[in-house]
């Protein structure tokens, strides 16, 4: 076949055989190299898990050994075995479990209340730009203010009981939740609202069918930060004045120089914080259900 | 034929930096029932402003807008509206997106699904009802968006550059698909595009807008017989009309050049 000359263009002679000559017989018998990406992925995930465990074991073992041979002073640094045995006596002879219940319930109450009310406040900004405009600087001011400094006031106001801790946890979380929901609301696609109105939707329908689900990922993203902030609020509340809770236990242990017990408090709080964090991750998963966009 | 939409002396002005700026100069249009009408013009000529006015989303500065003889200024819900972006809600399945308009009107879900299902099967979305928008290609998403508009059950449909974001190949498929639907339903369609080929291939009438501030400079009726085929787009009369439109757009008052794909 020859090239065909037309007016204004040329059709070139083109055969597949010419551009890609067939493989020679011996080359064909070689097995093609196919990357098994899934197996590689599995392998690397296994290595990561093993690595994490190894690091954890190493840290605990080093801590134990170094305090035993005296390279680290066991008086200040305690040791994993001492922390374990002190924890056990605190559970059996002391009030550790009640303290854990006290601290976690004030944390969770403050977290739930702060997140709900803050999110509602942030969402409400969608209804009126004027209302949002007036409120915004105050919200930013509240966000900048170190809420923990309010702790003494709250304790004096609400007493040394349970509710001053809840109030502090609430104060820590409410502004973050409001700001997150507000960003979510601001990100709603104006064209999406337009489309809803063109379909004859009323404002409350736009709000429930578009604005709330649209802002959901923003609100969800504030949960992880808020659970940690809430715990910090509850503990500081207990530091100031309290008759229960892990925070009180730590402060008490510090004043009687029982550093072992301080370490128990630190470890228990870390575990508590991690458990709550995982709870929040589960909550996130549940709330994100139906967000098909996650798949892409 | 009956006049479906009547637009008389409609204009839109904005005040910016103390100056009055026209987004759209006085426009008169009268669209007959069941016609496929395209509006072409350079970007920023007020095509979308006109659509927003017809959809009742913004009020015009002057003039009247009538649908079936009824004043629809500032009234939403009289026309189906579709934008360049598919505007599907990402957390809803395709089926739930398609029935959104009916849901807003309060149609029971069962009934809405019963109406949507056959349309999805017939118009290329069979088996996709349970998928989420993110799992579909751009063309498929636009199909879903158009079916949603269609199921909103208005006689008038406004399509604002619905295929503008699609690649050329998909766009051709979608144009034929749209024609098929239009021939089945015979709705009055108002179609904004800046693709001249698309306007000629699809339309009965083409209104040509000038550059900013927009005004209508020409109305052209396309007599090509229907159903139309891809080959028609390379016929001599098609080329002639295309050349004419290119001419109109390139010195349409402002000298703005138009991109053709």
Contacts between the chains, C-beta under 8 A, distances in Angstrom:
chain1	res1	chain2	res2	distance
A	189	B	85	8.0
A	189	B	87	7.5
A	191	B	83	5.9
A	191	B	85	6.1
A	191	B	87	6.1
A	192	B	87	5.6
A	192	B	89	7.6
A	194	B	52	7.8
A	194	B	57	5.8
A	194	B	81	8.0
A	194	B	83	7.8
A	195	B	81	6.6
A	195	B	83	6.7
A	195	B	87	4.7
A	196	B	104	7.4
A	197	B	57	6.2
A	197	B	76	4.9
A	198	B	55	4.9
A	198	B	56	7.6
A	198	B	57	6.5
A	198	B	76	5.6
A	198	B	77	7.4
A	198	B	79	7.3
A	198	B	80	7.8
A	198	B	81	3.9
A	199	B	76	8.0
A	199	B	77	7.1
A	199	B	81	7.8
A	199	B	100	6.6
A	199	B	101	4.4
A	199	B	104	5.3
A	199	B	152	5.9
A	200	B	76	5.8
A	200	B	77	3.2
A	200	B	101	7.5
A	200	B	104	5.8
A	200	B	105	6.4
A	200	B	152	8.0
A	201	B	104	4.8
A	205	B	104	5.7
A	209	B	89	7.6
A	209	B	100	7.6
A	209	B	103	7.9
A	209	B	104	7.7
A	210	B	89	6.9
A	213	B	89	7.2
A	213	B	91	5.2
A	216	B	91	7.8
A	290	B	91	5.6
A	291	B	90	7.2
A	291	B	91	5.0
A	292	B	90	6.4
A	292	B	91	6.2
A	292	B	92	7.8
A	292	B	93	6.9
A	292	B	131	7.7
A	292	B	132	2.6
A	292	B	133	7.2
A	292	B	134	6.2
A	292	B	135	7.2
A	293	B	90	3.8
A	293	B	91	6.7
A	293	B	132	6.5
A	293	B	133	7.5
A	293	B	134	4.7
A	295	B	132	6.5
A	295	B	134	6.2
A	295	B	135	6.4
A	296	B	132	7.6
A	296	B	134	3.3
A	296	B	135	6.4
